[in-house]
Amino acid sequence: MTHILSITGMSCGHCVRAVTSALESVAGVESVAVDLELGRARVEGQADVDALVAAVVAEGYGAESAPFE
């Protein structure tokens, strides 16, 4: 399953690493790709989308489920 998240508040490589790490820590995540320029994260795996959003918000960024490109 693929989830696309719209991420707000990222401005640099450190932000990308923090969001990537937060998403990778969620149970069921198989892979994560965060795009700073688009402000999006693509998450593969069986993780619950609410858990993904909560993990990003806990890191201090905004997140919401987004439609596929």
N, CA, C, O and CB atoms as a CASP TS submission, in Angstrom:
PFRMAT TS
TARGET T0000
AUTHOR 0000-0000-0000
METHOD Language model
MODEL 1
PARENT N/A
ATOM      1  N   MET     1       0.850  -1.178   0.000  1.00  0.00           N
ATOM      2  CA  MET     1       0.000   0.000   0.000  1.00  0.00           C
ATOM      3  C   MET     1       0.899   1.245   0.000  1.00  0.00           C
ATOM      4  O   MET     1       1.946   1.274   0.646  1.00  0.00           O
ATOM      5  CB  MET     1      -0.969  -0.004   1.233  1.00  0.00           C
ATOM      6  N   THR     2       0.470   2.246  -0.725  1.00  0.00           N
ATOM      7  CA  THR     2       1.212   3.501  -0.798  1.00  0.00           C
ATOM      8  C   THR     2       0.390   4.624  -0.187  1.00  0.00           C
ATOM      9  O   THR     2      -0.796   4.775  -0.480  1.00  0.00           O
ATOM     10  CB  THR     2       1.584   3.836  -2.257  1.00  0.00           C
ATOM     11  N   HIS     3       1.037   5.409   0.665  1.00  0.00           N
ATOM     12  CA  HIS     3       0.418   6.604   1.224  1.00  0.00           C
ATOM     13  C   HIS     3       1.229   7.808   0.761  1.00  0.00           C
ATOM     14  O   HIS     3       2.460   7.777   0.774  1.00  0.00           O
ATOM     15  CB  HIS     3       0.341   6.535   2.791  1.00  0.00           C
ATOM     16  N   ILE     4       0.537   8.863   0.355  1.00  0.00           N
ATOM     17  CA  ILE     4       1.176  10.136   0.029  1.00  0.00           C
ATOM     18  C   ILE     4       0.756  11.128   1.103  1.00  0.00           C
ATOM     19  O   ILE     4      -0.432  11.310   1.367  1.00  0.00           O
ATOM     20  CB  ILE     4       0.780  10.642  -1.418  1.00  0.00           C
ATOM     21  N   LEU     5       1.745  11.766   1.717  1.00  0.00           N
ATOM     22  CA  LEU     5       1.470  12.778   2.736  1.00  0.00           C
ATOM     23  C   LEU     5       1.955  14.131   2.250  1.00  0.00           C
ATOM     24  O   LEU     5       3.036  14.244   1.672  1.00  0.00           O
ATOM     25  CB  LEU     5       2.143  12.410   4.080  1.00  0.00           C
ATOM     26  N   SER     6       1.164  15.138   2.483  1.00  0.00           N
ATOM     27  CA  SER     6       1.585  16.515   2.262  1.00  0.00           C
ATOM     28  C   SER     6       2.225  16.975   3.566  1.00  0.00           C
ATOM     29  O   SER     6       1.602  16.905   4.626  1.00  0.00           O
ATOM     30  CB  SER     6       0.372  17.450   1.833  1.00  0.00           C
ATOM     31  N   ILE     7       3.472  17.446   3.489  1.00  0.00           N
ATOM     32  CA  ILE     7       4.234  17.847   4.679  1.00  0.00           C
ATOM     33  C   ILE     7       4.487  19.347   4.624  1.00  0.00           C
ATOM     34  O   ILE     7       4.940  19.860   3.601  1.00  0.00           O
ATOM     35  CB  ILE     7       5.582  17.064   4.778  1.00  0.00           C
ATOM     36  N   THR     8       4.201  20.056   5.715  1.00  0.00           N
ATOM     37  CA  THR     8       4.486  21.483   5.782  1.00  0.00           C
ATOM     38  C   THR     8       5.528  21.749   6.859  1.00  0.00           C
ATOM     39  O   THR     8       5.642  21.001   7.830  1.00  0.00           O
ATOM     40  CB  THR     8       3.199  22.287   6.062  1.00  0.00           C
ATOM     41  N   GLY     9       6.284  22.819   6.675  1.00  0.00           N
ATOM     42  CA  GLY     9       7.264  23.229   7.667  1.00  0.00           C
ATOM     43  C   GLY     9       8.677  22.774   7.379  1.00  0.00           C
ATOM     44  O   GLY     9       9.591  23.111   8.132  1.00  0.00           O
ATOM     45  N   MET    10       8.889  22.010   6.300  1.00  0.00           N
ATOM     46  CA  MET    10      10.243  21.567   5.957  1.00  0.00           C
ATOM     47  C   MET    10      10.952  22.663   5.175  1.00  0.00           C
ATOM     48  O   MET    10      10.369  23.272   4.277  1.00  0.00           O
ATOM     49  CB  MET    10      10.207  20.246   5.138  1.00  0.00           C
ATOM     50  N   SER    11      12.217  22.911   5.520  1.00  0.00           N
ATOM     51  CA  SER    11      12.957  23.949   4.799  1.00  0.00           C
ATOM     52  C   SER    11      14.388  23.555   4.445  1.00  0.00           C
ATOM     53  O   SER    11      15.093  24.327   3.795  1.00  0.00           O
ATOM     54  CB  SER    11      12.983  25.200   5.617  1.00  0.00           C
ATOM     55  N   CYS    12      14.832  22.359   4.861  1.00  0.00           N
ATOM     56  CA  CYS    12      16.227  21.995   4.623  1.00  0.00           C
ATOM     57  C   CYS    12      16.406  20.478   4.694  1.00  0.00           C
ATOM     58  O   CYS    12      15.461  19.736   4.964  1.00  0.00           O
ATOM     59  CB  CYS    12      17.149  22.691   5.644  1.00  0.00           C
ATOM     60  N   GLY    13      17.620  20.046   4.449  1.00  0.00           N
ATOM     61  CA  GLY    13      17.942  18.629   4.497  1.00  0.00           C
ATOM     62  C   GLY    13      17.731  18.016   5.872  1.00  0.00           C
ATOM     63  O   GLY    13      17.329  16.858   5.987  1.00  0.00           O
ATOM     64  N   HIS    14      18.001  18.789   6.909  1.00  0.00           N
ATOM     65  CA  HIS    14      17.764  18.282   8.272  1.00  0.00           C
ATOM     66  C   HIS    14      16.289  17.957   8.464  1.00  0.00           C
ATOM     67  O   HIS    14      15.947  16.940   9.068  1.00  0.00           O
ATOM     68  CB  HIS    14      18.226  19.316   9.332  1.00  0.00           C
ATOM     69  N   CYS    15      15.425  18.810   7.956  1.00  0.00           N
ATOM     70  CA  CYS    15      13.978  18.573   8.052  1.00  0.00           C
ATOM     71  C   CYS    15      13.603  17.273   7.351  1.00  0.00           C
ATOM     72  O   CYS    15      12.827  16.476   7.879  1.00  0.00           O
ATOM     73  CB  CYS    15      13.190  19.753   7.440  1.00  0.00           C
ATOM     74  N   VAL    16      14.153  17.064   6.167  1.00  0.00           N
ATOM     75  CA  VAL    16      13.874  15.842   5.408  1.00  0.00           C
ATOM     76  C   VAL    16      14.302  14.623   6.212  1.00  0.00           C
ATOM     77  O   VAL    16      13.563  13.643   6.290  1.00  0.00           O
ATOM     78  CB  VAL    16      14.596  15.865   4.039  1.00  0.00           C
ATOM     79  N   ARG    17      15.483  14.674   6.807  1.00  0.00           N
ATOM     80  CA  ARG    17      15.972  13.541   7.607  1.00  0.00           C
ATOM     81  C   ARG    17      15.090  13.306   8.825  1.00  0.00           C
ATOM     82  O   ARG    17      14.818  12.158   9.175  1.00  0.00           O
ATOM     83  CB  ARG    17      17.421  13.783   8.052  1.00  0.00           C
ATOM     84  N   ALA    18      14.641  14.374   9.474  1.00  0.00           N
ATOM     85  CA  ALA    18      13.787  14.236  10.662  1.00  0.00           C
ATOM     86  C   ALA    18      12.445  13.612  10.294  1.00  0.00           C
ATOM     87  O   ALA    18      11.957  12.731  11.002  1.00  0.00           O
ATOM     88  CB  ALA    18      13.566  15.606  11.333  1.00  0.00           C
ATOM     89  N   VAL    19      11.851  14.059   9.201  1.00  0.00           N
ATOM     90  CA  VAL    19      10.566  13.518   8.766  1.00  0.00           C
ATOM     91  C   VAL    19      10.741  12.062   8.314  1.00  0.00           C
ATOM     92  O   VAL    19       9.916  11.207   8.635  1.00  0.00           O
ATOM     93  CB  VAL    19       9.969  14.382   7.617  1.00  0.00           C
ATOM     94  N   THR    20      11.804  11.788   7.579  1.00  0.00           N
ATOM     95  CA  THR    20      12.072  10.418   7.134  1.00  0.00           C
ATOM     96  C   THR    20      12.216   9.487   8.324  1.00  0.00           C
ATOM     97  O   THR    20      11.609   8.417   8.357  1.00  0.00           O
ATOM     98  CB  THR    20      13.337  10.366   6.267  1.00  0.00           C
ATOM     99  N   SER    21      13.009   9.886   9.294  1.00  0.00           N
ATOM    100  CA  SER    21      13.217   9.071  10.492  1.00  0.00           C
ATOM    101  C   SER    21      11.915   8.843  11.250  1.00  0.00           C
ATOM    102  O   SER    21      11.646   7.731  11.704  1.00  0.00           O
ATOM    103  CB  SER    21      14.240   9.731  11.409  1.00  0.00           C
ATOM    104  N   ALA    22      11.112   9.887  11.388  1.00  0.00           N
ATOM    105  CA  ALA    22       9.830   9.766  12.091  1.00  0.00           C
ATOM    106  C   ALA    22       8.923   8.768  11.381  1.00  0.00           C
ATOM    107  O   ALA    22       8.295   7.928  12.026  1.00  0.00           O
ATOM    108  CB  ALA    22       9.134  11.140  12.194  1.00  0.00           C
ATOM    109  N   LEU    23       8.854   8.859  10.066  1.00  0.00           N
ATOM    110  CA  LEU    23       8.004   7.949   9.307  1.00  0.00           C
ATOM    111  C   LEU    23       8.525   6.511   9.364  1.00  0.00           C
ATOM    112  O   LEU    23       7.742   5.569   9.482  1.00  0.00           O
ATOM    113  CB  LEU    23       7.906   8.410   7.856  1.00  0.00           C
ATOM    114  N   GLU    24       9.842   6.346   9.281  1.00  0.00           N
ATOM    115  CA  GLU    24      10.426   5.011   9.336  1.00  0.00           C
ATOM    116  C   GLU    24      10.199   4.335  10.683  1.00  0.00           C
ATOM    117  O   GLU    24      10.259   3.109  10.774  1.00  0.00           O
ATOM    118  CB  GLU    24      11.906   5.085   9.046  1.00  0.00           C
ATOM    119  N   SER    25       9.941   5.109  11.722  1.00  0.00           N
ATOM    120  CA  SER    25       9.741   4.535  13.055  1.00  0.00           C
ATOM    121  C   SER    25       8.334   3.966  13.253  1.00  0.00           C
ATOM    122  O   SER    25       8.072   3.296  14.252  1.00  0.00           O
ATOM    123  CB  SER    25      10.011   5.586  14.110  1.00  0.00           C
ATOM    124  N   VAL    26       7.434   4.228  12.314  1.00  0.00           N
ATOM    125  CA  VAL    26       6.050   3.749  12.433  1.00  0.00           C
ATOM    126  C   VAL    26       5.983   2.285  12.006  1.00  0.00           C
ATOM    127  O   VAL    26       6.527   1.906  10.968  1.00  0.00           O
ATOM    128  CB  VAL    26       5.079   4.617  11.571  1.00  0.00           C
ATOM    129  N   ALA    27       5.317   1.475  12.807  1.00  0.00           N
ATOM    130  CA  ALA    27       5.169   0.051  12.498  1.00  0.00           C
ATOM    131  C   ALA    27       4.477  -0.136  11.149  1.00  0.00           C
ATOM    132  O   ALA    27       3.479   0.520  10.852  1.00  0.00           O
ATOM    133  CB  ALA    27       4.373  -0.665  13.611  1.00  0.00           C
ATOM    134  N   GLY    28       5.021  -1.034  10.346  1.00  0.00           N
ATOM    135  CA  GLY    28       4.427  -1.354   9.054  1.00  0.00           C
ATOM    136  C   GLY    28       5.025  -0.608   7.880  1.00  0.00           C
ATOM    137  O   GLY    28       4.689  -0.893   6.731  1.00  0.00           O
ATOM    138  N   VAL    29       5.913   0.352   8.150  1.00  0.00           N
ATOM    139  CA  VAL    29       6.539   1.113   7.064  1.00  0.00           C
ATOM    140  C   VAL    29       7.651   0.281   6.442  1.00  0.00           C
ATOM    141  O   VAL    29       8.515  -0.247   7.143  1.00  0.00           O
ATOM    142  CB  VAL    29       7.096   2.473   7.581  1.00  0.00           C
ATOM    143  N   GLU    30       7.621   0.168   5.110  1.00  0.00           N
ATOM    144  CA  GLU    30       8.650  -0.566   4.385  1.00  0.00           C
ATOM    145  C   GLU    30       9.668   0.370   3.740  1.00  0.00           C
ATOM    146  O   GLU    30      10.860   0.066   3.708  1.00  0.00           O
ATOM    147  CB  GLU    30       8.013  -1.445   3.324  1.00  0.00           C
ATOM    148  N   SER    31       9.202   1.502   3.228  1.00  0.00           N
ATOM    149  CA  SER    31      10.120   2.479   2.638  1.00  0.00           C
ATOM    150  C   SER    31       9.497   3.868   2.678  1.00  0.00           C
ATOM    151  O   SER    31       8.277   4.033   2.700  1.00  0.00           O
ATOM    152  CB  SER    31      10.478   2.090   1.182  1.00  0.00           C
ATOM    153  N   VAL    32      10.395   4.871   2.686  1.00  0.00           N
ATOM    154  CA  VAL    32       9.974   6.273   2.765  1.00  0.00           C
ATOM    155  C   VAL    32      10.801   7.085   1.777  1.00  0.00           C
ATOM    156  O   VAL    32      12.015   6.907   1.682  1.00  0.00           O
ATOM    157  CB  VAL    32      10.132   6.834   4.218  1.00  0.00           C
ATOM    158  N   ALA    33      10.145   7.974   1.045  1.00  0.00           N
ATOM    159  CA  ALA    33      10.831   8.932   0.181  1.00  0.00           C
ATOM    160  C   ALA    33      10.209  10.297   0.437  1.00  0.00           C
ATOM    161  O   ALA    33       9.021  10.503   0.190  1.00  0.00           O
ATOM    162  CB  ALA    33      10.728   8.526  -1.341  1.00  0.00           C
ATOM    163  N   VAL    34      11.023  11.234   0.938  1.00  0.00           N
ATOM    164  CA  VAL    34      10.546  12.583   1.256  1.00  0.00           C
ATOM    165  C   VAL    34      11.123  13.554   0.235  1.00  0.00           C
ATOM    166  O   VAL    34      12.327  13.555  -0.022  1.00  0.00           O
ATOM    167  CB  VAL    34      10.945  13.000   2.712  1.00  0.00           C
ATOM    168  N   ASP    35      10.267  14.372  -0.339  1.00  0.00           N
ATOM    169  CA  ASP    35      10.672  15.359  -1.341  1.00  0.00           C
ATOM    170  C   ASP    35      10.491  16.757  -0.760  1.00  0.00           C
ATOM    171  O   ASP    35       9.366  17.226  -0.584  1.00  0.00           O
ATOM    172  CB  ASP    35       9.851  15.195  -2.659  1.00  0.00           C
ATOM    173  N   LEU    36      11.606  17.414  -0.466  1.00  0.00           N
ATOM    174  CA  LEU    36      11.580  18.746   0.128  1.00  0.00           C
ATOM    175  C   LEU    36      10.905  19.749  -0.802  1.00  0.00           C
ATOM    176  O   LEU    36      10.076  20.545  -0.361  1.00  0.00           O
ATOM    177  CB  LEU    36      13.001  19.208   0.460  1.00  0.00           C
ATOM    178  N   GLU    37      11.255  19.714  -2.084  1.00  0.00           N
ATOM    179  CA  GLU    37      10.737  20.692  -3.045  1.00  0.00           C
ATOM    180  C   GLU    37       9.216  20.605  -3.203  1.00  0.00           C
ATOM    181  O   GLU    37       8.535  21.627  -3.288  1.00  0.00           O
ATOM    182  CB  GLU    37      11.404  20.490  -4.398  1.00  0.00           C
ATOM    183  N   LEU    38       8.695  19.382  -3.241  1.00  0.00           N
ATOM    184  CA  LEU    38       7.250  19.192  -3.388  1.00  0.00           C
ATOM    185  C   LEU    38       6.509  19.216  -2.060  1.00  0.00           C
ATOM    186  O   LEU    38       5.287  19.369  -2.028  1.00  0.00           O
ATOM    187  CB  LEU    38       6.974  17.890  -4.088  1.00  0.00           C
ATOM    188  N   GLY    39       7.249  19.065  -0.956  1.00  0.00           N
ATOM    189  CA  GLY    39       6.606  19.023   0.350  1.00  0.00           C
ATOM    190  C   GLY    39       5.744  17.786   0.522  1.00  0.00           C
ATOM    191  O   GLY    39       4.653  17.843   1.089  1.00  0.00           O
ATOM    192  N   ARG    40       6.252  16.666   0.023  1.00  0.00           N
ATOM    193  CA  ARG    40       5.496  15.420   0.066  1.00  0.00           C
ATOM    194  C   ARG    40       6.362  14.266   0.543  1.00  0.00           C
ATOM    195  O   ARG    40       7.586  14.270   0.408  1.00  0.00           O
ATOM    196  CB  ARG    40       4.917  15.105  -1.304  1.00  0.00           C
ATOM    197  N   ALA    41       5.685  13.288   1.100  1.00  0.00           N
ATOM    198  CA  ALA    41       6.342  12.042   1.475  1.00  0.00           C
ATOM    199  C   ALA    41       5.550  10.897   0.874  1.00  0.00           C
ATOM    200  O   ALA    41       4.320  10.882   0.922  1.00  0.00           O
ATOM    201  CB  ALA    41       6.458  11.896   3.028  1.00  0.00           C
ATOM    202  N   ARG    42       6.266   9.943   0.311  1.00  0.00           N
ATOM    203  CA  ARG    42       5.657   8.725  -0.228  1.00  0.00           C
ATOM    204  C   ARG    42       6.079   7.586   0.696  1.00  0.00           C
ATOM    205  O   ARG    42       7.268   7.322   0.872  1.00  0.00           O
ATOM    206  CB  ARG    42       6.095   8.453  -1.738  1.00  0.00           C
ATOM    207  N   VAL    43       5.096   6.921   1.277  1.00  0.00           N
ATOM    208  CA  VAL    43       5.364   5.862   2.246  1.00  0.00           C
ATOM    209  C   VAL    43       4.770   4.559   1.727  1.00  0.00           C
ATOM    210  O   VAL    43       3.585   4.489   1.404  1.00  0.00           O
ATOM    211  CB  VAL    43       4.782   6.220   3.647  1.00  0.00           C
ATOM    212  N   GLU    44       5.608   3.530   1.651  1.00  0.00           N
ATOM    213  CA  GLU    44       5.175   2.201   1.219  1.00  0.00           C
ATOM    214  C   GLU    44       5.087   1.305   2.451  1.00  0.00           C
ATOM    215  O   GLU    44       5.936   1.371   3.340  1.00  0.00           O
ATOM    216  CB  GLU    44       6.155   1.598   0.149  1.00  0.00           C
ATOM    217  N   GLY    45       4.062   0.476   2.493  1.00  0.00           N
ATOM    218  CA  GLY    45       3.925  -0.484   3.579  1.00  0.00           C
ATOM    219  C   GLY    45       2.490  -0.532   4.082  1.00  0.00           C
ATOM    220  O   GLY    45       1.580   0.030   3.474  1.00  0.00           O
ATOM    221  N   GLN    46       2.312  -1.210   5.195  1.00  0.00           N
ATOM    222  CA  GLN    46       0.984  -1.431   5.759  1.00  0.00           C
ATOM    223  C   GLN    46       0.680  -0.516   6.950  1.00  0.00           C
ATOM    224  O   GLN    46      -0.245  -0.788   7.715  1.00  0.00           O
ATOM    225  CB  GLN    46       0.849  -2.873   6.182  1.00  0.00           C
ATOM    226  N   ALA    47       1.434   0.543   7.107  1.00  0.00           N
ATOM    227  CA  ALA    47       1.239   1.459   8.243  1.00  0.00           C
ATOM    228  C   ALA    47      -0.096   2.193   8.133  1.00  0.00           C
ATOM    229  O   ALA    47      -0.589   2.452   7.035  1.00  0.00           O
ATOM    230  CB  ALA    47       2.394   2.479   8.318  1.00  0.00           C
ATOM    231  N   ASP    48      -0.663   2.517   9.272  1.00  0.00           N
ATOM    232  CA  ASP    48      -1.895   3.295   9.351  1.00  0.00           C
ATOM    233  C   ASP    48      -1.583   4.755   9.047  1.00  0.00           C
ATOM    234  O   ASP    48      -0.637   5.317   9.599  1.00  0.00           O
ATOM    235  CB  ASP    48      -2.558   3.151  10.750  1.00  0.00           C
ATOM    236  N   VAL    49      -2.369   5.370   8.175  1.00  0.00           N
ATOM    237  CA  VAL    49      -2.098   6.753   7.772  1.00  0.00           C
ATOM    238  C   VAL    49      -2.182   7.706   8.960  1.00  0.00           C
ATOM    239  O   VAL    49      -1.424   8.674   9.017  1.00  0.00           O
ATOM    240  CB  VAL    49      -3.080   7.192   6.683  1.00  0.00           C
ATOM    241  N   ASP    50      -3.071   7.462   9.895  1.00  0.00           N
ATOM    242  CA  ASP    50      -3.166   8.332  11.073  1.00  0.00           C
ATOM    243  C   ASP    50      -1.896   8.257  11.918  1.00  0.00           C
ATOM    244  O   ASP    50      -1.471   9.261  12.490  1.00  0.00           O
ATOM    245  CB  ASP    50      -4.387   7.948  11.925  1.00  0.00           C
ATOM    246  N   ALA    51      -1.294   7.080  11.998  1.00  0.00           N
ATOM    247  CA  ALA    51      -0.041   6.921  12.738  1.00  0.00           C
ATOM    248  C   ALA    51       1.096   7.653  12.029  1.00  0.00           C
ATOM    249  O   ALA    51       1.973   8.222  12.679  1.00  0.00           O
ATOM    250  CB  ALA    51       0.305   5.429  12.902  1.00  0.00           C
ATOM    251  N   LEU    52       1.080   7.636  10.710  1.00  0.00           N
ATOM    252  CA  LEU    52       2.104   8.358   9.939  1.00  0.00           C
ATOM    253  C   LEU    52       1.993   9.860  10.178  1.00  0.00           C
ATOM    254  O   LEU    52       2.990  10.533  10.441  1.00  0.00           O
ATOM    255  CB  LEU    52       1.969   8.048   8.428  1.00  0.00           C
ATOM    256  N   VAL    53       0.781  10.373  10.085  1.00  0.00           N
ATOM    257  CA  VAL    53       0.559  11.805  10.325  1.00  0.00           C
ATOM    258  C   VAL    53       0.981  12.171  11.737  1.00  0.00           C
ATOM    259  O   VAL    53       1.650  13.186  11.938  1.00  0.00           O
ATOM    260  CB  VAL    53      -0.923  12.179  10.096  1.00  0.00           C
ATOM    261  N   ALA    54       0.605  11.368  12.713  1.00  0.00           N
ATOM    262  CA  ALA    54       0.952  11.650  14.112  1.00  0.00           C
ATOM    263  C   ALA    54       2.461  11.672  14.321  1.00  0.00           C
ATOM    264  O   ALA    54       2.965  12.497  15.083  1.00  0.00           O
ATOM    265  CB  ALA    54       0.316  10.610  15.037  1.00  0.00           C
ATOM    266  N   ALA    55       3.185  10.782  13.658  1.00  0.00           N
ATOM    267  CA  ALA    55       4.646  10.732  13.808  1.00  0.00           C
ATOM    268  C   ALA    55       5.289  12.012  13.274  1.00  0.00           C
ATOM    269  O   ALA    55       6.221  12.541  13.881  1.00  0.00           O
ATOM    270  CB  ALA    55       5.225   9.501  13.073  1.00  0.00           C
ATOM    271  N   VAL    56       4.795  12.504  12.147  1.00  0.00           N
ATOM    272  CA  VAL    56       5.343  13.733  11.565  1.00  0.00           C
ATOM    273  C   VAL    56       5.004  14.933  12.442  1.00  0.00           C
ATOM    274  O   VAL    56       5.861  15.782  12.689  1.00  0.00           O
ATOM    275  CB  VAL    56       4.802  13.947  10.134  1.00  0.00           C
ATOM    276  N   VAL    57       3.773  15.009  12.909  1.00  0.00           N
ATOM    277  CA  VAL    57       3.345  16.120  13.771  1.00  0.00           C
ATOM    278  C   VAL    57       4.152  16.122  15.064  1.00  0.00           C
ATOM    279  O   VAL    57       4.500  17.188  15.572  1.00  0.00           O
ATOM    280  CB  VAL    57       1.829  16.023  14.085  1.00  0.00           C
ATOM    281  N   ALA    58       4.453  14.949  15.600  1.00  0.00           N
ATOM    282  CA  ALA    58       5.252  14.855  16.828  1.00  0.00           C
ATOM    283  C   ALA    58       6.657  15.423  16.631  1.00  0.00           C
ATOM    284  O   ALA    58       7.293  15.851  17.593  1.00  0.00           O
ATOM    285  CB  ALA    58       5.342  13.398  17.292  1.00  0.00           C
ATOM    286  N   GLU    59       7.143  15.427  15.386  1.00  0.00           N
ATOM    287  CA  GLU    59       8.456  16.003  15.071  1.00  0.00           C
ATOM    288  C   GLU    59       8.386  17.515  14.870  1.00  0.00           C
ATOM    289  O   GLU    59       9.417  18.170  14.716  1.00  0.00           O
ATOM    290  CB  GLU    59       9.029  15.346  13.821  1.00  0.00           C
ATOM    291  N   GLY    60       7.167  18.072  14.871  1.00  0.00           N
ATOM    292  CA  GLY    60       7.011  19.519  14.751  1.00  0.00           C
ATOM    293  C   GLY    60       6.663  20.020  13.363  1.00  0.00           C
ATOM    294  O   GLY    60       6.751  21.217  13.090  1.00  0.00           O
ATOM    295  N   TYR    61       6.268  19.110  12.486  1.00  0.00           N
ATOM    296  CA  TYR    61       5.891  19.489  11.117  1.00  0.00           C
ATOM    297  C   TYR    61       4.398  19.225  10.930  1.00  0.00           C
ATOM    298  O   TYR    61       3.790  18.465  11.685  1.00  0.00           O
ATOM    299  CB  TYR    61       6.736  18.696  10.052  1.00  0.00           C
ATOM    300  N   GLY    62       3.826  19.856   9.926  1.00  0.00           N
ATOM    301  CA  GLY    62       2.429  19.592   9.596  1.00  0.00           C
ATOM    302  C   GLY    62       2.355  18.437   8.613  1.00  0.00           C
ATOM    303  O   GLY    62       3.259  18.252   7.798  1.00  0.00           O
ATOM    304  N   ALA    63       1.279  17.657   8.686  1.00  0.00           N
ATOM    305  CA  ALA    63       1.112  16.545   7.751  1.00  0.00           C
ATOM    306  C   ALA    63      -0.351  16.214   7.584  1.00  0.00           C
ATOM    307  O   ALA    63      -1.141  16.300   8.524  1.00  0.00           O
ATOM    308  CB  ALA    63       1.882  15.312   8.227  1.00  0.00           C
ATOM    309  N   GLU    64      -0.698  15.832   6.368  1.00  0.00           N
ATOM    310  CA  GLU    64      -2.037  15.332   6.078  1.00  0.00           C
ATOM    311  C   GLU    64      -1.958  14.408   4.872  1.00  0.00           C
ATOM    312  O   GLU    64      -1.065  14.523   4.032  1.00  0.00           O
ATOM    313  CB  GLU    64      -3.037  16.503   5.821  1.00  0.00           C
ATOM    314  N   SER    65      -2.907  13.498   4.811  1.00  0.00           N
ATOM    315  CA  SER    65      -2.977  12.602   3.681  1.00  0.00           C
ATOM    316  C   SER    65      -3.252  13.416   2.427  1.00  0.00           C
ATOM    317  O   SER    65      -4.066  14.340   2.446  1.00  0.00           O
ATOM    318  CB  SER    65      -4.058  11.523   3.894  1.00  0.00           C
ATOM    319  N   ALA    66      -2.573  13.074   1.337  1.00  0.00           N
ATOM    320  CA  ALA    66      -2.732  13.817   0.084  1.00  0.00           C
ATOM    321  C   ALA    66      -3.097  12.838  -1.032  1.00  0.00           C
ATOM    322  O   ALA    66      -2.788  11.650  -0.939  1.00  0.00           O
ATOM    323  CB  ALA    66      -1.427  14.604  -0.274  1.00  0.00           C
ATOM    324  N   PRO    67      -3.749  13.326  -2.078  1.00  0.00           N
ATOM    325  CA  PRO    67      -4.055  12.450  -3.212  1.00  0.00           C
ATOM    326  C   PRO    67      -2.783  12.085  -3.969  1.00  0.00           C
ATOM    327  O   PRO    67      -1.784  12.800  -3.903  1.00  0.00           O
ATOM    328  CB  PRO    67      -5.062  13.126  -4.162  1.00  0.00           C
ATOM    329  N   PHE    68      -2.828  10.977  -4.682  1.00  0.00           N
ATOM    330  CA  PHE    68      -1.692  10.590  -5.511  1.00  0.00           C
ATOM    331  C   PHE    68      -1.478  11.627  -6.596  1.00  0.00           C
ATOM    332  O   PHE    68      -2.409  12.307  -7.027  1.00  0.00           O
ATOM    333  CB  PHE    68      -1.909   9.195  -6.130  1.00  0.00           C
ATOM    334  N   GLU    69      -0.218  11.733  -7.029  1.00  0.00           N
ATOM    335  CA  GLU    69       0.136  12.701  -8.069  1.00  0.00           C
ATOM    336  C   GLU    69      -0.616  12.397  -9.324  1.00  0.00           C
ATOM    337  O   GLU    69      -0.459  13.098 -10.323  1.00  0.00           O
ATOM    338  CB  GLU    69       1.636  12.700  -8.343  1.00  0.00           C
TER
END
